Amino acid sequence: MKKTLLFSFALSAVFALSSCKSQESAYRQAYNKAREQDASQTDNGRATVAVGQQDNGVTVTPVTPTTSTGRPAGADDNSDVRTIPGEVTVVSGGALRTYSVVVGSFINQTNAEGLREMLVRSGYDARVLRTNETINGQTGWFRVIASSFEDKASAIQSRNELRNKYAGAWLLYRK
């Protein structure tokens, strides 16, 4: 009798523990769905900062893309070369050159400075710009520039490298 009771208890325990096992496919489906949503936001120009930055205390604010420059097509993709209308002021960092790689846009200066500090620690000559743009009813955006160049080819190369970490990186043309 004790053997039967012990056997049935062990069988019940094995069954209970195996039925509680998490389904890896359910996690994978949720992960893939989140990646698709992130990609669709980036494709629509609404996300300019990669998801990984949220772990560093940086708040990501979706933005609407600015107008394109309408400049003639170069050797590489020009779809994300933009201008910022109105006055632009360098808040921190070096001087702005003709082409700059923008990796983040914030309404809060503290968040922009936080991302700039991360970039500087990673070896970039990062800057923060303040613009007078009005986007989604918010005026006075802070743009984080990872690198700035006089020639477009160098800026494109830098943008392509930065897209590995900052999926929404784009080029700012400012003469």
Sequence and secondary structure as in RCSB ss.txt:
>XXXX:A:sequence
MKKTLLFSFALSAVFALSSCKSQESAYRQAYNKAREQDASQTDNGRATVAVGQQDNGVTVTPVTPTTSTGRPAGA
DDNSDVRTIPGEVTVVSGGALRTYSVVVGSFINQTNAEGLREMLVRSGYDARVLRTNETINGQTGWFRVIASSFE
DKASAIQSRNELRNKYAGAWLLYRK
>XXXX:A:secstr
 HHHHHHHHHHHHHHHHHHT   HHHHHHHHHHHHHHHHHHHHTT   S GGGGGGT          B      S
S  TTEE   S EEEEESS   SEEEEEEEESSHHHHHHHHHHHHHTT   EEEEE  EETTEE  EEEEEEEES
SHHHHHHHHHHHTTT TT EEEE  
